[in-house]
């Protein structure tokens, strides 16, 4: 419902957006740079809350998959031969289940493209030991996101994580000792059975451990994960909207008290630390099963099925669905993620689109300022706490709607003909 309203009001489009198997991506081979996302779907166990594309770890499948990633990389090398990869981000799944393979992939990326100095990896606490951390650091990884979720042992048990709070703290300390430029502690709030004091303790613990950044995502319950049924089976209840709002307000207050800057709706970064970010790139290429790409005005998805991905990449790009964005929608896509970042750089919009942001979205920006949701800050328009809370609701609603339609549809059908949203 929310996505439909935003589409009609902001994009001026009555018909749903449609990702189609017939819409193949077109490439601007002259682009100078892009961000690279590498999806690693393998997990040692499947967590009931996780909406992402994943499968159980199998060594024979890992080797085939990594060879397919290498082949897809080379296909993009042929397309973007002169481009620079500004950043590399390994997500999942659980990338650190295959750390030696990550090292090989990083070496290959470096051999194929000019590279920037941002390499980030999502990490499972149980995978962090001196040997694996040394491998990552020597490969050039300088940003690590530790998927703690919570330091509360009872809550960890409830959400099916195979470690306790003491082990989680130890994993974060090991990451710091390894010397990464940024160690992000990834937390979830509004968990079933969690209260505001639990949330405060989690965030305070991350700050006390010295986290360069803390990411605090609200639990979003997607029907296709089965989390709703899982919660009911445990005799627990979902967190209400009022309680969730109180939790987020407590996080924001605590971050300000400890000197952390709010660098997105759900992330807080220590002053002077490089920000760890995965989803806010202006142009990005995704490789791997279920990864998304956006460049040259085209948004497209790879097939989600791991075996089909491995097979199809031998014939060409393993794209299942795509869509050419109208110019206004492309602008809104950029604006959406800048609002997620809390800050809209006015001159950057004009540089990208050769048009004044006030001409195109002047009414929207004026409404944000008049309603107290945004303020002017030099060249940028920054969301206030009031505006950030509204966008928290927008991001939750849009994520639920988009993933329930597009990702659930892609998981259900390997090569869908089209998906509307």
Secondary structure, 3 states (H helix, E strand, C coil): CHHHHHHHHHCCCCCCCEEECCCCCCCCCCCCEEEEEEEECEECCCCCCCCCCCEECCHHHHHHHHHHHHHHHHHHHHHCCCCEEEEEEEEECCHHHHHHHHHHHHHHHHHHCEEEEEEEEEECHHHCCHHHHHHHHHCCCCEEEEEEECCCHHHHHHCCCCCCHHHHHHHHHHHHHCCCCEEEEEEEECCCCCCHHHHHHHHHHHHHHCCCEEEEEECCCCHHHCHHHHHHHCCCCCCCHHHHHHHHHHHHHHHHHCCEEEEECCEEEECCCCCCCCCCCCCEEEECCCCEEEECCEEEEECCCHHHHHHHCCCCCCEEEEEECCHHHHHHHHHHHHHHCCEEEHHHHHHHHCCCHHHHHHHHHHHHHHCCCEEEECCEEEECHHHHHHHHHHHHHHHHHHHHHHHHHHHHCCCCCEEEC
